[in-house]
């Protein structure tokens, strides 16, 4: 297995290293897996949303280890075997926890949209179909307020389901355009 923990911007968006900005070039990382005894169709590419959180469940399943522990990620073994589970994720989430409010960030990305909640700055919304390089932030365009609301709802559902530390009375929740009450 070959993977990275993050990408570097290499000049994209005027940035040269990893950091707080939530652009794809920091989060879209390589993952190469060779498992000769189980992989179907070697050399193929899989375009499904996967996460670093998928590594532990994948290693455990590959090793034949069963556990009752619940993980945020999912095993990639079905994808390696050429199968796609019916309930495979349709969006991907990222987060940074920062210090107090500075650096608090959450994002949710679907194939079409990416919403970034920046507790320390203005939020971001990108239409990834029309703007795959995330150059035009649509957050202040009122025609997308329903999209922002949907994405905030997904963000809070994920936060609650996974015990995210931000799902509490901490000030960061008061600054999101739609707080966690949206899921109740």
N, CA, C and O of each residue as an XYZ file, in Angstrom:
736
protein
N       0.850     -1.168      0.000
C       0.000      0.000      0.000
C       0.895      1.229      0.000
O       1.887      1.288      0.726
N       0.541      2.197     -0.810
C       1.241      3.468     -0.862
C       0.208      4.566     -0.726
O      -0.771      4.597     -1.472
N       0.418      5.476      0.228
C      -0.477      6.612      0.388
C       0.264      7.743      1.076
O       1.399      7.587      1.526
N      -0.394      8.868      1.144
C       0.169     10.057      1.770
C      -0.816     10.551      2.810
O      -2.001     10.228      2.735
N      -0.353     11.329      3.781
C      -1.276     11.862      4.776
C      -1.893     13.178      4.323
O      -2.944     13.566      4.832
N      -1.268     13.870      3.382
C      -1.824     15.109      2.836
C      -1.054     15.463      1.574
O       0.039     14.953      1.328
N      -1.642     16.341      0.786
C      -0.949     16.865     -0.378
C      -0.349     18.217     -0.044
O      -0.552     18.743      1.050
N       0.381     18.771     -0.978
C       0.920     20.122     -0.857
C       0.380     20.937     -2.026
O       0.115     20.393     -3.098
N       0.219     22.220     -1.821
C      -0.421     23.047     -2.846
C       0.462     23.310     -4.060
O      -0.065     23.491     -5.157
N       1.778     23.337     -3.908
C       2.708     23.529     -5.019
C       2.331     24.724     -5.900
O       2.409     24.658     -7.127
N       1.928     25.800     -5.258
C       1.602     27.035     -5.966
C       0.132     27.208     -6.301
O      -0.294     28.310     -6.645
N      -0.645     26.151     -6.208
C      -2.081     26.263     -6.487
C      -2.714     27.214     -5.472
O      -2.400     27.156     -4.283
N      -3.577     28.064     -5.929
C      -4.222     29.079     -5.090
C      -3.198     29.994     -4.412
O      -3.503     30.620     -3.396
N      -1.982     30.073     -4.971
C      -0.942     30.923     -4.409
C      -0.330     30.357     -3.142
O       0.330     31.088     -2.402
N      -0.531     29.074     -2.874
C      -0.047     28.432     -1.644
C       1.061     27.439     -1.985
O       1.099     26.892     -3.088
N       1.966     27.211     -1.026
C       3.099     26.338     -1.296
C       3.213     25.128     -0.385
O       4.047     24.263     -0.652
N       2.447     25.022      0.643
C       2.547     23.873      1.542
C       1.155     23.554      2.065
O       0.195     24.264      1.764
N       1.047     22.503      2.835
C      -0.242     22.204      3.456
C      -0.611     23.327      4.413
O       0.228     24.168      4.734
N      -1.822     23.348      4.858
C      -2.241     24.359      5.815
C      -3.743     24.337      5.971
O      -4.401     23.364      5.600
N      -4.283     25.399      6.514
C      -5.719     25.449      6.782
C      -6.608     25.471      5.552
O      -7.710     24.925      5.613
N      -6.200     26.070      4.437
C      -7.133     26.064      3.304
C      -7.569     24.642      2.966
O      -6.789     23.695      3.060
N      -8.808     24.518      2.579
C      -9.424     23.198      2.399
C      -9.551     22.819      0.921
O     -10.510     22.150      0.539
N      -8.615     23.230      0.104
C      -8.692     22.921     -1.319
C      -8.313     21.468     -1.585
O      -7.604     20.840     -0.799
N      -8.795     20.951     -2.701
C      -8.599     19.548     -3.053
C      -7.142     19.108     -3.056
O      -6.845     17.974     -2.679
N      -6.231     19.973     -3.472
C      -4.850     19.527     -3.601
C      -4.219     19.149     -2.265
O      -3.194     18.467     -2.249
N      -4.792     19.567     -1.163
C      -4.287     19.137      0.146
C      -4.969     17.851      0.610
O      -4.389     17.083      1.377
N      -6.182     17.618      0.153
C      -6.950     16.469      0.639
C      -7.036     15.306     -0.344
O      -7.265     14.169      0.069
N      -6.860     15.566     -1.620
C      -6.928     14.506     -2.631
C      -5.535     13.903     -2.751
O      -4.646     14.485     -3.373
N      -5.355     12.734     -2.152
C      -4.018     12.142     -2.039
C      -3.958     10.811     -2.773
O      -4.992     10.207     -3.056
N      -2.743     10.350     -3.082
C      -2.615      9.061     -3.764
C      -2.896      7.894     -2.820
O      -2.603      7.952     -1.626
N      -3.461      6.855     -3.375
C      -3.632      5.593     -2.654
C      -3.494      4.475     -3.677
O      -4.326      4.334     -4.573
N      -2.448      3.693     -3.537
C      -2.205      2.548     -4.410
C      -2.175      1.308     -3.534
O      -1.493      1.277     -2.510
N      -2.920      0.284     -3.940
C      -2.973     -0.952     -3.164
C      -2.711     -2.123     -4.104
O      -3.299     -2.216     -5.182
N      -1.830     -3.003     -3.682
C      -1.583     -4.239     -4.414
C      -1.840     -5.389     -3.447
O      -1.157     -5.533     -2.433
N      -2.821     -6.190     -3.774
C      -3.177     -7.352     -2.948
C      -3.401     -8.513     -3.904
O      -4.540     -8.802     -4.271
N      -2.331     -9.179     -4.308
C      -2.405    -10.167     -5.392
C      -3.420    -11.280     -5.194
O      -4.011    -11.739     -6.171
N      -3.640    -11.725     -3.974
C      -4.535    -12.854     -3.757
C      -6.009    -12.496     -3.805
O      -6.851    -13.388     -3.903
N      -6.339    -11.226     -3.739
C      -7.759    -10.869     -3.638
C      -8.210     -9.809     -4.638
O      -9.402     -9.721     -4.932
N      -7.306     -9.015     -5.161
C      -7.715     -7.931     -6.058
C      -8.274     -8.468     -7.367
O      -7.760     -9.431     -7.936
N      -9.328     -7.828     -7.823
C      -9.937     -8.162     -9.102
C      -9.505     -7.098    -10.104
O      -9.470     -5.911     -9.782
N      -9.187     -7.516    -11.289
C      -8.788     -6.592    -12.355
C      -7.643     -5.682    -11.910
O      -7.844     -4.477    -11.757
N      -6.456     -6.232    -11.701
C      -5.318     -5.393    -11.311
C      -5.097     -4.260    -12.317
O      -5.352     -4.411    -13.512
N      -4.621     -3.132    -11.809
C      -4.332     -1.989    -12.662
C      -5.506     -1.054    -12.881
O      -5.379     -0.042    -13.570
N      -6.638     -1.384    -12.304
C      -7.812     -0.521    -12.503
C      -7.812      0.632    -11.515
O      -7.109      0.613    -10.505
N      -8.608      1.625    -11.830
C      -8.769      2.803    -10.968
C     -10.161      2.767    -10.366
O     -11.121      2.390    -11.037
N     -10.273      3.153     -9.121
C     -11.575      3.245     -8.449
C     -11.806      4.713     -8.130
O     -10.941      5.362     -7.543
N     -12.952      5.236     -8.505
C     -13.240      6.657     -8.348
C     -14.212      6.933     -7.204
O     -14.791      8.017     -7.137
N     -14.399      5.978     -6.312
C     -15.312      6.171     -5.190
C     -14.630      7.014     -4.117
O     -13.403      7.080     -4.049
N     -15.443      7.658     -3.278
C     -14.898      8.433     -2.170
C     -14.293      7.483     -1.140
O     -14.987      6.623     -0.598
N     -13.005      7.642     -0.874
C     -12.344      6.885      0.188
C     -11.625      7.877      1.094
O     -11.394      9.026      0.718
N     -11.282      7.425      2.272
C     -10.727      8.305      3.295
C      -9.592      7.605      4.029
O      -9.521      6.376      4.053
N      -8.717      8.386      4.621
C      -7.681      7.796      5.478
C      -8.317      7.021      6.630
O      -7.715      6.089      7.162
N      -9.524      7.404      7.009
C     -10.242      6.690      8.072
C     -10.594      5.266      7.650
O     -10.969      4.452      8.494
N     -10.481      4.952      6.366
C     -10.774      3.609      5.864
C      -9.605      2.639      6.058
O      -9.768      1.429      5.904
N      -8.437      3.168      6.393
C      -7.250      2.312      6.453
C      -7.329      1.267      7.566
O      -7.073      0.091      7.307
N      -7.673      1.656      8.791
C      -7.721      0.686      9.893
C      -8.715     -0.443      9.611
O      -8.343     -1.609      9.746
N      -9.964     -0.150      9.224
C     -10.873     -1.265      8.946
C     -10.405     -2.141      7.780
O     -10.666     -3.344      7.762
N      -9.721     -1.542      6.817
C      -9.199     -2.312      5.679
C      -8.107     -3.269      6.137
O      -8.137     -4.454      5.803
N      -7.131     -2.754      6.910
C      -6.045     -3.606      7.399
C      -6.582     -4.751      8.240
O      -6.146     -5.893      8.097
N      -7.532     -4.443      9.121
C      -8.087     -5.481      9.988
C      -8.781     -6.566      9.179
O      -8.604     -7.755      9.446
N      -9.574     -6.155      8.188
C     -10.265     -7.170      7.375
C      -9.275     -7.984      6.547
O      -9.425     -9.199      6.421
N      -8.273     -7.328      5.988
C      -7.252     -8.054      5.211
C      -6.536     -9.095      6.069
O      -6.170    -10.167      5.587
N      -6.343     -8.766      7.346
C      -5.650     -9.675      8.271
C      -6.593    -10.706      8.879
O      -6.148    -11.582      9.620
N      -7.887    -10.618      8.581
C      -8.846    -11.558      9.132
C      -9.202    -11.291     10.577
O      -9.670    -12.191     11.275
N      -8.989    -10.078     11.036
C      -9.275     -9.720     12.424
C     -10.683     -9.154     12.528
O     -11.023     -8.186     11.849
N     -11.496     -9.762     13.378
C     -12.851     -9.262     13.618
C     -12.833     -8.428     14.897
O     -12.149     -8.766     15.863
N     -13.575     -7.361     14.889
C     -13.646     -6.505     16.070
C     -15.045     -5.917     16.195
O     -15.750     -5.727     15.204
N     -15.427     -5.635     17.428
C     -16.719     -4.996     17.686
C     -16.598     -3.471     17.607
O     -17.601     -2.758     17.615
N     -15.369     -2.986     17.532
C     -15.132     -1.549     17.513
C     -15.752     -0.917     16.261
O     -15.647     -1.449     15.156
N     -16.395      0.226     16.469
C     -17.003      0.952     15.358
C     -16.005      1.989     14.862
O     -15.410      2.722     15.653
N     -15.830      2.042     13.559
C     -14.905      2.982     12.945
C     -15.675      4.025     12.138
O     -16.779      3.757     11.665
N     -15.098      5.197     11.985
C     -15.660      6.204     11.084
C     -15.514      5.739      9.642
O     -16.391      5.984      8.814
N     -14.414      5.074      9.346
C     -14.153      4.597      7.992
C     -14.758      3.234      7.732
O     -15.316      2.592      8.622
N     -14.630      2.814      6.486
C     -15.131      1.513      6.031
C     -13.995      0.746      5.373
O     -13.084      1.343      4.799
N     -14.050     -0.565      5.456
C     -13.043     -1.386      4.801
C     -13.131     -1.210      3.281
O     -14.222     -1.145      2.713
N     -11.975     -1.134      2.643
C     -11.899     -1.029      1.194
C     -11.874     -2.392      0.508
O     -11.837     -2.464     -0.720
N     -11.894     -3.468      1.284
C     -11.810     -4.813      0.724
C     -12.884     -5.064     -0.343
O     -12.556     -5.622     -1.389
N     -14.152     -4.678     -0.130
C     -15.125     -4.902     -1.207
C     -14.723     -4.211     -2.515
O     -14.896     -4.782     -3.592
N     -14.193     -2.998     -2.432
C     -13.768     -2.292     -3.645
C     -12.602     -3.018     -4.314
O     -12.530     -3.084     -5.541
N     -11.691     -3.563     -3.506
C     -10.564     -4.319     -4.058
C     -11.033     -5.575     -4.774
O     -10.400     -6.037     -5.724
N     -12.145     -6.119     -4.308
C     -12.698     -7.329     -4.911
C     -13.653     -7.024     -6.063
O     -14.301     -7.923     -6.599
N     -13.734     -5.745     -6.438
C     -14.589     -5.367     -7.566
C     -16.040     -5.174     -7.205
O     -16.883     -5.056     -8.094
N     -16.355     -5.138     -5.921
C     -17.726     -4.948     -5.455
C     -17.899     -3.520     -4.960
O     -16.936     -2.878     -4.539
N     -19.117     -3.036     -5.012
C     -19.386     -1.725     -4.419
C     -20.577     -1.897     -3.488
O     -21.696     -2.133     -3.945
N     -20.340     -1.779     -2.176
C     -21.450     -1.908     -1.230
C     -22.556     -0.890     -1.538
O     -22.282      0.250     -1.914
N     -23.771     -1.312     -1.375
C     -24.929     -0.459     -1.650
C     -24.906      0.827     -0.832
O     -25.340      1.880     -1.301
N     -24.399      0.734      0.386
C     -24.412      1.892      1.285
C     -23.083      2.654      1.278
O     -22.774      3.350      2.245
N     -22.288      2.535      0.198
C     -21.009      3.243      0.152
C     -21.250      4.747      0.161
O     -22.237      5.224     -0.398
N     -20.362      5.484      0.788
C     -20.550      6.927      0.979
C     -20.743      7.680     -0.332
O     -20.146      7.371     -1.364
N     -21.610      8.684     -0.233
C     -21.888      9.565     -1.365
C     -21.272     10.945     -1.171
O     -21.364     11.818     -2.033
N     -20.645     11.112     -0.020
C     -19.943     12.361      0.256
C     -18.730     12.045      1.124
O     -18.608     10.961      1.695
N     -17.850     13.020      1.201
C     -16.648     12.862      2.009
C     -16.536     14.076      2.930
O     -16.944     15.180      2.569
N     -15.984     13.860      4.109
C     -15.903     14.903      5.130
C     -14.452     15.121      5.532
O     -13.649     14.189      5.530
N     -14.125     16.360      5.877
C     -12.811     16.671      6.433
C     -13.003     17.555      7.654
O     -14.062     18.155      7.840
N     -11.972     17.630      8.482
C     -12.053     18.510      9.645
C     -10.668     18.868     10.142
O      -9.714     18.102     10.002
N     -10.584     20.047     10.723
C      -9.435     20.435     11.524
C     -10.004     21.016     12.805
O     -11.069     21.633     12.787
N      -9.312     20.827     13.912
C      -9.831     21.279     15.194
C      -9.174     22.538     15.732
O      -9.724     23.172     16.633
N      -8.036     22.911     15.219
C      -7.431     24.186     15.578
C      -7.276     24.422     17.066
O      -7.244     23.486     17.864
N      -7.178     25.701     17.423
C      -7.069     26.142     18.811
C      -8.216     27.094     19.075
O      -8.355     28.109     18.393
N      -9.029     26.776     20.050
C     -10.243     27.540     20.330
C     -10.995     27.718     19.016
O     -11.396     26.715     18.425
N     -11.207     28.923     18.532
C     -11.944     29.091     17.282
C     -11.019     29.128     16.077
O     -11.420     28.729     14.984
N      -9.783     29.600     16.254
C      -8.891     29.674     15.111
C      -8.568     28.269     14.604
O      -8.115     27.414     15.363
N      -8.800     28.051     13.355
C      -8.485     26.769     12.751
C      -9.607     25.755     12.787
O      -9.442     24.659     12.253
N     -10.740     26.070     13.392
C     -11.871     25.145     13.401
C     -12.459     25.123     11.995
O     -12.880     26.153     11.468
N     -12.482     23.953     11.406
C     -12.965     23.840     10.033
C     -13.606     22.474      9.818
O     -13.120     21.464     10.327
N     -14.670     22.452      9.082
C     -15.328     21.219      8.664
C     -15.696     21.383      7.192
O     -16.021     22.484      6.749
N     -15.645     20.300      6.446
C     -16.109     20.374      5.060
C     -16.891     19.114      4.725
O     -16.701     18.056      5.325
N     -17.765     19.261      3.760
C     -18.505     18.143      3.189
C     -18.483     18.329      1.679
O     -18.722     19.421      1.163
N     -18.189     17.230      0.983
C     -18.081     17.292     -0.462
C     -18.862     16.145     -1.093
O     -18.720     14.986     -0.703
N     -19.687     16.491     -2.073
C     -20.360     15.504     -2.903
C     -19.699     15.571     -4.280
O     -18.724     16.301     -4.457
N     -20.202     14.838     -5.235
C     -19.652     14.918     -6.599
C     -19.889     16.300     -7.208
O     -19.126     16.742     -8.067
N     -20.938     16.973     -6.765
C     -21.278     18.269     -7.358
C     -20.864     19.472     -6.519
O     -20.447     20.493     -7.067
N     -20.973     19.365     -5.201
C     -20.768     20.524     -4.328
C     -19.722     20.274     -3.263
O     -19.498     19.142     -2.834
N     -19.079     21.372     -2.842
C     -18.194     21.330     -1.690
C     -18.514     22.546     -0.825
O     -18.478     23.688     -1.284
N     -18.829     22.267      0.443
C     -19.094     23.319      1.414
C     -18.021     23.243      2.487
O     -17.714     22.162      2.991
N     -17.446     24.397      2.838
C     -16.431     24.464      3.882
C     -16.909     25.449      4.939
O     -17.146     26.623      4.654
N     -17.046     24.950      6.169
C     -17.347     25.823      7.305
C     -16.015     26.222      7.935
O     -15.268     25.369      8.413
N     -15.727     27.503      7.933
C     -14.511     28.044      8.539
C     -14.914     28.860      9.753
O     -15.393     29.984      9.603
N     -14.735     28.330     10.936
C     -15.108     29.051     12.142
C     -14.321     30.327     12.338
O     -14.748     31.213     13.078
N     -13.187     30.431     11.692
C     -12.274     31.552     11.862
C     -12.332     32.554     10.708
O     -11.640     33.571     10.742
N     -13.146     32.280      9.690
C     -13.139     33.116      8.495
C     -14.467     32.917      7.763
O     -15.385     32.308      8.313
N     -14.583     33.414      6.547
C     -15.807     33.228      5.788
C     -15.884     31.786      5.276
O     -14.859     31.137      5.066
N     -17.089     31.306      5.082
C     -17.300     29.951      4.593
C     -17.091     29.901      3.083
O     -16.908     30.926      2.426
N     -17.123     28.680      2.554
C     -16.890     28.496      1.131
C     -17.903     27.518      0.555
O     -18.314     26.568      1.222
N     -18.301     27.760     -0.691
C     -19.167     26.853     -1.436
C     -18.686     26.844     -2.877
O     -18.548     27.892     -3.508
N     -18.430     25.637     -3.391
C     -17.958     25.496     -4.769
C     -18.833     24.496     -5.515
O     -19.209     23.456     -4.975
N     -19.149     24.824     -6.759
C     -19.819     23.887     -7.649
C     -18.709     23.126     -8.368
O     -18.098     23.658     -9.294
N     -18.445     21.909     -7.960
C     -17.313     21.144     -8.475
C     -17.498     20.694     -9.917
O     -16.519     20.380    -10.594
N     -18.740     20.659    -10.398
C     -18.972     20.308    -11.799
C     -18.538     21.448    -12.716
O     -17.919     21.216    -13.754
N     -18.859     22.663    -12.333
C     -18.534     23.839    -13.143
C     -17.185     24.453    -12.780
O     -16.583     25.151    -13.595
N     -16.712     24.198    -11.571
C     -15.497     24.832    -11.048
C     -14.660     23.803    -10.279
O     -14.536     23.905     -9.058
N     -14.084     22.810    -10.976
C     -13.361     21.740    -10.280
C     -12.103     22.209     -9.556
O     -11.602     21.497     -8.686
N     -11.585     23.380     -9.889
C     -10.378     23.880     -9.230
C     -10.698     24.820     -8.073
O      -9.799     25.429     -7.492
N     -11.980     24.935     -7.744
C     -12.423     25.721     -6.582
C     -11.908     27.162     -6.636
O     -11.257     27.638     -5.706
N     -12.205     27.826     -7.717
C     -11.736     29.197     -7.914
C     -12.802     30.243     -7.600
O     -12.473     31.387     -7.287
N     -14.078     29.861     -7.679
C     -15.150     30.839     -7.464
C     -15.997     30.421     -6.266
O     -16.784     29.477     -6.343
N     -15.824     31.134     -5.166
C     -16.579     30.859     -3.950
C     -17.990     31.429     -4.103
O     -18.161     32.637     -4.271
N     -18.990     30.562     -4.045
C     -20.390     30.953     -4.242
C     -21.135     31.194     -2.933
O     -22.355     31.358     -2.947
N     -20.437     31.219     -1.813
C     -21.099     31.264     -0.504
C     -22.027     32.457     -0.344
O     -23.045     32.343      0.338
N     -21.716     33.586     -0.942
C     -22.548     34.781     -0.774
C     -23.610     34.945     -1.848
O     -24.317     35.953     -1.867
N     -23.733     33.982     -2.730
C     -24.749     34.039     -3.786
C     -26.041     33.427     -3.239
O     -26.103     32.227     -2.974
N     -27.061     34.256     -3.075
C     -28.303     33.823     -2.420
C     -29.026     32.697     -3.159
O     -29.830     31.989     -2.553
N     -28.766     32.520     -4.432
C     -29.441     31.425     -5.150
C     -28.998     30.038     -4.684
O     -29.625     29.034     -5.025
N     -27.903     29.986     -3.894
C     -27.397     28.704     -3.409
C     -27.663     28.479     -1.925
O     -27.086     27.571     -1.328
N     -28.529     29.293     -1.320
C     -28.751     29.156      0.122
C     -29.330     27.786      0.482
O     -29.029     27.261      1.553
N     -30.155     27.195     -0.390
C     -30.687     25.860     -0.097
C     -29.583     24.802     -0.153
O     -29.612     23.836      0.610
N     -28.622     24.978     -1.044
C     -27.484     24.055     -1.116
C     -26.664     24.161      0.176
O     -26.265     23.147      0.748
N     -26.416     25.393      0.629
C     -25.668     25.602      1.882
C     -26.411     24.926      3.029
O     -25.792     24.268      3.865
N     -27.714     25.081      3.073
C     -28.509     24.467      4.138
C     -28.401     22.939      4.088
O     -28.225     22.297      5.124
N     -28.504     22.360      2.899
C     -28.372     20.898      2.747
C     -26.996     20.421      3.204
O     -26.881     19.415      3.903
N     -25.957     21.149      2.804
C     -24.597     20.740      3.140
C     -24.342     20.880      4.644
O     -23.671     20.037      5.239
N     -24.876     21.946      5.262
C     -24.746     22.094      6.720
C     -25.451     20.935      7.423
O     -24.949     20.402      8.412
N     -26.600     20.557      6.913
C     -27.331     19.444      7.513
C     -26.496     18.164      7.452
O     -26.411     17.429      8.437
N     -25.882     17.898      6.302
C     -25.013     16.720      6.178
C     -23.843     16.806      7.162
O     -23.493     15.820      7.811
N     -23.242     18.002      7.266
C     -22.100     18.203      8.150
C     -22.470     17.882      9.596
O     -21.731     17.180     10.287
N     -23.611     18.395     10.055
C     -24.026     18.168     11.446
C     -24.459     16.722     11.672
O     -24.229     16.180     12.753
N     -25.080     16.084     10.682
C     -25.452     14.673     10.830
C     -24.202     13.822     11.007
O     -24.152     12.937     11.862
N     -23.198     14.101     10.191
C     -21.933     13.363     10.297
C     -21.280     13.633     11.653
O     -20.804     12.706     12.310
N     -21.257     14.898     12.072
C     -20.646     15.264     13.359
C     -21.321     14.518     14.506
O     -20.650     13.985     15.390
N     -22.620     14.486     14.485
C     -23.359     13.811     15.565
C     -23.134     12.299     15.528
O     -22.898     11.676     16.563
N     -23.206     11.720     14.341
C     -23.057     10.266     14.213
C     -21.678      9.781     14.641
O     -21.528      8.637     15.071
N     -20.666     10.643     14.526
C     -19.303     10.219     14.815
C     -18.711     10.855     16.063
O     -17.502     10.791     16.286
N     -19.571     11.473     16.881
C     -19.107     12.017     18.153
C     -18.095     13.139     17.994
O     -17.189     13.286     18.814
N     -18.248     13.919     16.951
C     -17.326     15.030     16.700
C     -17.343     15.986     17.891
O     -18.404     16.306     18.428
N     -16.174     16.430     18.289
C     -16.065     17.329     19.437
C     -16.772     18.659     19.207
O     -17.059     19.381     20.161
N     -17.053     18.986     17.954
C     -17.720     20.269     17.690
C     -19.212     20.204     17.996
O     -19.875     21.240     18.019
N     -19.748     19.023     18.227
C     -21.185     18.891     18.474
C     -21.462     19.108     19.954
O     -21.759     18.170     20.694
N     -21.359     20.357     20.363
C     -21.571     20.727     21.761
C     -21.957     22.196     21.812
O     -22.274     22.784     20.778
N     -21.936     22.790     22.975
C     -22.345     24.184     23.114
C     -21.206     25.161     22.825
O     -21.338     26.357     23.087
N     -20.115     24.677     22.301
C     -18.972     25.513     21.986
C     -19.363     26.583     20.964
O     -20.242     26.359     20.132
N     -18.728     27.707     21.027
C     -19.101     28.852     20.199
C     -19.081     28.566     18.705
O     -19.849     29.176     17.961
N     -18.237     27.669     18.248
C     -18.153     27.445     16.802
C     -19.498     27.074     16.201
O     -19.777     27.409     15.050
N     -20.331     26.387     16.966
C     -21.620     25.993     16.415
C     -22.537     27.191     16.215
O     -23.415     27.163     15.353
N     -22.341     28.232     16.998
C     -23.181     29.423     16.869
C     -22.824     30.229     15.633
O     -23.615     31.067     15.200
N     -21.663     30.000     15.060
C     -21.217     30.788     13.926
C     -21.534     30.159     12.579
O     -21.416     30.838     11.559
N     -21.924     28.914     12.530
C     -22.281     28.278     11.267
C     -23.590     28.882     10.761
O     -24.425     29.292     11.567
N     -23.785     28.944      9.439
C     -25.019     29.528      8.927
C     -26.262     28.775      9.399
O     -27.331     29.365      9.560
N     -26.113     27.480      9.617
C     -27.183     26.645     10.178
C     -26.541     25.787     11.255
O     -25.645     24.998     10.958
N     -26.973     25.924     12.472
C     -26.395     25.182     13.595
C     -26.894     23.761     13.652
O     -27.685     23.349     12.804
N     -26.444     22.994     14.646
C     -26.799     21.587     14.739
C     -28.283     21.319     14.915
O     -28.736     20.200     14.674
N     -29.049     22.316     15.329
C     -30.496     22.132     15.464
C     -31.178     21.792     14.154
O     -32.315     21.319     14.153
N     -30.506     22.025     13.047
C     -31.082     21.738     11.732
C     -31.369     20.244     11.543
O     -32.202     19.870     10.717
N     -30.683     19.401     12.303
C     -30.898     17.959     12.123
C     -31.947     17.394     13.084
O     -32.290     16.214     13.000
N     -32.449     18.213     13.980
C     -33.427     17.721     14.952
C     -34.837     17.813     14.429
O     -35.780     17.438     15.127
